[in-house]
């Protein structure tokens, strides 16, 4: 974190940018150093030995999300080769619990940012839509550990969920009308009324965060 004086200034700056307290920043910095092997940046391979991710069926998507330029607020598409500590905090800020002192507008903004992170995990080609194929891919990965569910069954589950999404977001569709995919606005409608904080968790950080849907 640098020399004592500069480090304290850096921490104050990071508090303002991310909303984390100085104690949380110090804790996350220790975790960052552990993940990076005490190097200044983390690469994808640094996530290989995290026990809580090892058995997660969508592990690859979770790791990819950490390097997604959209989540890093560095561009509309593409992946970073590595992330530094400030990038790491940017990603972790999506998982920060909603502060009880927030007003309703702030709560909704915070919730929207959490859902945007999740949307980016599903929208793998960064085109602004979760297509049927992208949704099938996620469902197949989620159910890959269940020996009783075959690939075709997983695809049927995905197809049914996509039809339900279309009915929620578009309403009654004409026989020849095609639902091209879930936009972010659609995604917000689908998640309306669902407490996202109970659907997301990141245990491997060893701190009280909310975090990753599966």
N, C-alpha and C positions, 0 to 999 in steps of 0.2 A: 504493500500500500504506500511505499515511499517513506521519506523521513517524517518525524513526528509532526512538525508544523504543517508540511504539505499534505500529509495523510489526513489530518483533521479537517483541512480545507476541502480535500477531495471527498471525504465522508459527508460533509455538510452539503456539498454539491450533489452527491448521489442521493442523499435523503430527499432533496427537492425534486430530482428527476424521477425517482422510482416510488417514493412514498414509504420506503422501508425506514425503520428506526436505525440508529447507529449500531445498536446491539445486533439487530438482524443482519445488517450489512457485514459486520465483523464475522458473524456466524456463517453467512453465505460465502464470505471470502475464504474462510477455513475450508469449507466444502469445495469451493472452486479449486483451491490449491491441491486438495486431495485428488479431485477428479483429473486435474491437469498434470499431476505428477510434479507439482511445484514449478510448472512452466507458465509463461505469461499468457498462453492461450490453450483452449480445449479443442481437440479435433474429434471427429466422430468416433474414432477407435477408442477414445478415452471412456466411452460409455459401455464398452464391451463387458466389463466386469462388475457392473452394478447389479447385485442380486435381485432387487425388486423389479428390474427391467428384464432380466434374463428370461423369465417365464411368461412375460406379458405377450399375448398373441399379436398385438400391434406395436411391438417394440420398435420396429424399423420406422414406423410413422411418428412415434413419439420422439425418437432421436432426430429424425429429419426436421421436425417442427422447431427444434432448438437452433437449426442452421438455416431456416427459411427466412429469406430477406424480408418477406412481408411481416413476419413476427418481430424481426430485428429492426423494423421500420427503416430499412435501407433501400427499398425498391419494391416494385410490383411483382417481381418474379425472381427465380434463381435461388441458389443455395450458396451460403458462405462456406469457405474451406475450413475456417476455424473461427472461434469466438473468444473475445477477451473478457475480462471481468465485468466491464460495463455492459457488454452485450448479454452476458449471463444474467445480470440484474434486470435488464430489459425483459428478457424471457420470463424470469421468475416473478416479475411484477404482475404478469397476467394471473398468477396464482395467489396473489396476496388476498387474504380474507377481507371481505367488505367491512369497512370501519363503521362501527355503530354511531359515530358522530356525523356520518355523511347524511346530506339531505336526499330527498327522493331523486332529484335530477342526477346527483353524483352517483347514487346507487345504480340507476339505470345505465349511466355511461360506463361504469365499472363492469356491470353485467354484460353490456354489449361488447366490450373489449375481450372479455373471457370467451364469449361465443364466437367472436371473430377468430381468435386463436384456434378454437376447435374446428371452425369452418375451414380454415386453411389446411388443417390436417387431412380433411376429406377431399378438398379440392386440390388434388396433387399436381395438376397441370397449370394451375394459377390462372385459369380462364374466367374465374368469377362464378362458376357453376359446379355443383356436384352432380355429375352425370350418372346415369344408371350403372355404367361400367365401373366408375369410381366407387359408387356405393356398394356394388357387388363385391368389389375387391376388399373393401373394409369388412363387410359381413363375413366373407369367406375366411379372412384372417382371424376375425374374432372367434369364429366357430371351428377353426382348424384343430384345436386341441380336443374337440369332442369327437370320439371315434364313432358315435352313433348318428352323426349328421354328415351325410355325403355332400359333395360339392353341389350337385343339382338341387338338393334341399336348401342349401345355403343361398343359392341363386334365387330360388323361389321366395325365400324369406325377404331377400333384398328387393325383389320385384314387387312383392306385396307392400313393403314399406314405402317404396317409391310411389306406388299408386295412391297410398294413403296420403303421402305428402302432396301429391297433385290435387287430391280432393280438398285438402285443407287450404292450399295456396291458390288454386285456380277455381275451385268449385266444380260445377258440372261441366264436363268437357264434351265436345262434339265427337262423333265416332271417328272422324279422320284427323282429329286434333292430337298433336304429339307434345308431351311434356318434355322439354329439352333438358331439364335439370333444376336442381334446387339453387336458387340465388341466395345471397346473404339475407335479403329481405324475407324470402321464404323461410330461411333457416330461423330467423327471429320469430316468425309466426309459429313454427313447429315447436320451438322451445318455450313459447309463452306459457307462463304459469308453472313451469318446471323449475325447481330449485337447483340451479346448476352447481352450487357449492357442495351438495350432497352427492353429485354425480361425478365429481372430479377429485382426484387426489394424487399427490406425489409424495410418497412416503420416503423415497430414497434420499431426500434432502435433509432428513432429520430435523425438521423444524415445522412449526404449525403453519402450513400453507394449505390451500384448497386444492386442488389440482387436476388430474387428467382423466377425461372421460373414456370409458371403455365399456 
